[in-house]
Amino acid sequence: MIIVTGATGALNGATVDHLLERVPADEITVAVRDVAKAERFAERGVGVRRGDYGDPGSLPCAFEGADQLLLVSSNDPGADAVSLHRAAIEAAMAVGVGRILYTSHQGAGIDSAFAPARVHAATERLLAESGVAWTSLRNGFYAHSLNWLAGSWRETGVIPVPADGPVSWTAREDAAEAAAVVIASNGAYDGPTTLTAGSAPTFQDVAVIASELTGDEITCVVSDPDEWIAAQVTQGMNEFAAHFTLGMYLAAAEGRFAGVDPLLGELLGREPQTVRDLLAQPVAV
């Protein structure tokens, strides 16, 4: 049996959709915090169980019988994500899960300026020490994040950043589909597995692409980090969120998201989506 956590979210929900194209529904179960939100999967014959990282007692029953278990990383900025992941891994160990897969991130590192990268590195260490077969899906930085990380450039003509560096912007939809292929391979991919788009443009490169698409001159302006923080707070972002976001730009400037790998395209059987594809899409209103 394949059990998928976080299936009411965009990433793992799409992964389940793609799994259903490859695996019979009665071989898939989703473990979610709110079972009512998983009705669309139940209607397709997928098993639904309650499982909440924040309620460790719910996890053994949620994970029971899993040959493969896909753990989504916690995205609650106020939580101790590593502790939540530890609870999930320990529950999986207790019920004899065959393989744990985890939605990690390219650039995972204990010394990264980007806080989630530190969480991913710590979680991968827990997986390596668990004694259970594991796969860490090191997805490239999700491309939809550009819609807010690049700012309101369509209106201002400026992409303001506090630091610049290459980022392998990767479509979340592509990562979800690739995860389904990896799971359906039943153990063909072991340990850290990097899934990125085929290129890693800087924000300066993004400005060039935006200029070509719009016919207008879009520029990237790199400002002092402290000044950038102050500007974000003035515009309504809380200070914690501003410093959290700054870590992404600083990690990019260190080259943490620069690597690219052909595996994603191989798993998809086509070229992954690009930054140009993203910027060419209509803006949601």
Residue pairs with C-beta under 8 A, 6 or more apart in sequence:
1 27
1 28
1 29
1 47
1 65
1 66
1 67
1 68
2 19
2 23
2 27
2 28
2 29
2 66
2 67
2 68
2 69
2 70
2 183
3 28
3 29
3 30
3 31
3 49
3 62
3 63
3 65
3 66
3 68
3 69
3 70
3 97
4 12
4 15
4 16
4 19
4 28
4 29
4 30
4 31
4 69
4 70
5 12
5 30
5 31
5 32
5 51
5 53
5 62
5 69
5 70
5 71
5 72
5 88
6 12
6 13
6 32
6 71
6 72
6 103
7 13
7 15
7 16
7 30
7 31
7 32
7 38
7 41
8 30
8 32
8 33
8 34
8 37
8 38
9 72
10 172
10 176
11 72
11 103
11 172
11 175
11 176
11 179
12 70
12 72
12 103
12 176
12 179
13 176
14 172
14 173
14 176
14 177
15 70
15 176
15 177
15 179
15 180
15 183
16 28
16 30
16 41
16 46
16 180
17 176
18 176
18 177
18 179
18 180
18 181
19 28
19 180
19 183
19 184
20 28
20 44
20 46
21 180
22 180
22 181
22 184
23 184
25 44
25 45
25 46
26 45
26 47
28 41
28 46
28 47
29 46
29 47
29 48
29 49
29 66
30 38
30 41
30 46
30 47
30 48
30 49
31 49
31 50
31 51
31 59
31 62
31 63
32 38
32 48
32 49
32 50
32 51
33 50
33 51
33 52
33 54
34 50
35 48
35 49
35 50
38 46
38 48
41 48
42 48
49 61
49 62
50 58
50 62
51 58
51 59
51 61
51 62
51 63
52 58
52 59
53 59
53 74
53 84
53 85
53 87
53 88
54 79
54 84
56 87
56 90
56 91
59 87
59 88
59 91
59 92
60 91
60 94
60 95
62 91
63 69
63 88
63 91
63 92
63 95
63 97
64 95
65 95
66 92
66 95
66 97
66 98
67 97
67 98
67 99
67 186
68 97
68 98
68 99
68 100
68 101
68 183
68 186
68 187
69 92
69 97
69 99
69 100
69 101
70 101
70 102
70 103
70 179
70 183
71 85
71 88
71 89
71 92
71 100
71 101
71 102
71 103
72 103
73 81
73 85
73 102
73 103
73 104
73 105
73 116
73 119
73 120
73 123
74 81
74 84
74 85
74 119
76 84
77 240
77 241
77 244
81 116
81 119
81 123
82 119
82 122
82 123
82 126
85 102
85 119
85 122
85 123
85 126
86 126
89 100
89 123
89 126
89 127
89 130
89 132
92 100
92 130
92 132
93 130
93 131
93 132
97 132
98 132
98 133
99 132
99 133
99 134
99 135
99 187
100 127
100 130
100 132
100 133
100 134
100 135
101 134
101 135
101 136
101 137
101 179
101 182
101 183
102 123
102 124
102 127
102 134
102 135
102 136
102 137
103 137
103 139
103 179
104 120
104 123
104 124
104 136
104 137
104 138
104 139
104 192
105 116
105 117
105 120
105 138
105 139
105 141
106 138
106 139
106 140
106 141
106 168
106 170
106 194
106 196
106 256
106 257
106 259
107 114
107 117
107 141
107 251
107 256
107 257
108 117
108 120
108 121
108 124
108 136
108 138
108 192
109 117
109 118
109 121
109 256
110 118
110 121
110 122
111 118
112 118
112 121
112 247
112 251
112 254
112 256
113 246
113 247
113 250
113 251
113 254
113 256
114 247
114 248
114 250
114 251
114 256
115 244
115 247
117 251
117 256
120 136
120 138
124 136
124 192
127 134
127 136
128 134
128 191
133 187
133 190
134 190
134 191
135 182
135 189
135 190
135 191
135 193
136 191
136 192
136 193
137 175
137 178
137 179
137 182
137 193
137 195
138 192
138 193
138 194
138 195
139 170
139 172
139 175
139 195
139 196
140 167
140 168
140 169
140 170
140 175
140 194
140 195
140 196
140 197
140 257
140 260
140 264
141 167
141 168
141 169
141 170
141 248
141 257
142 169
142 170
142 171
142 172
142 175
143 169
143 170
143 171
143 172
143 197
143 273
143 275
143 278
144 171
144 172
144 278
145 169
146 169
146 206
146 275
146 278
146 279
147 283
149 161
149 245
149 248
149 249
150 159
150 203
150 206
150 210
151 158
151 159
151 160
153 159
153 207
153 210
153 218
154 214
154 283
157 216
157 217
157 218
157 219
158 218
158 219
158 220
158 221
159 203
159 206
159 207
159 210
159 218
159 219
159 220
159 221
160 220
160 221
160 223
160 228
160 231
161 203
161 220
161 221
161 222
161 223
161 228
161 249
162 222
162 223
162 224
162 225
162 227
162 228
162 229
162 246
162 249
162 250
163 222
163 225
163 246
163 249
163 250
163 252
163 253
164 202
164 203
164 204
164 220
164 222
164 249
164 252
164 253
165 202
165 249
165 251
165 252
165 253
165 254
165 255
165 256
165 257
165 258
166 200
166 201
166 202
166 205
166 252
166 255
166 257
166 258
167 200
167 201
167 202
167 252
167 257
167 258
168 196
168 197
168 199
168 200
168 257
168 258
168 259
168 260
169 197
169 200
169 201
169 274
169 275
169 278
170 195
170 196
170 197
170 264
170 272
170 273
171 197
171 272
171 273
171 277
171 278
173 273
174 195
174 197
174 264
174 268
174 272
174 273
175 195
175 264
177 267
177 268
178 195
178 263
178 264
178 267
178 268
179 195
181 267
181 268
182 188
182 189
182 193
182 267
193 263
194 259
194 261
194 263
195 261
195 263
195 264
195 267
196 259
196 260
196 261
196 264
196 272
197 260
197 264
197 272
197 273
197 274
197 275
198 260
198 262
198 264
198 265
198 271
198 272
198 274
199 260
199 274
199 275
200 257
200 258
200 259
200 260
201 209
201 275
202 220
202 252
203 220
203 222
204 220
205 275
206 220
206 275
206 279
207 218
207 219
207 220
208 218
209 275
209 276
209 279
210 218
210 279
211 217
211 218
213 276
213 279
213 280
223 231
225 246
225 249
225 250
228 242
228 246
229 239
229 242
229 243
229 246
232 241
232 242
232 245
233 239
233 242
237 245
251 257
252 258
264 272
265 271
265 272
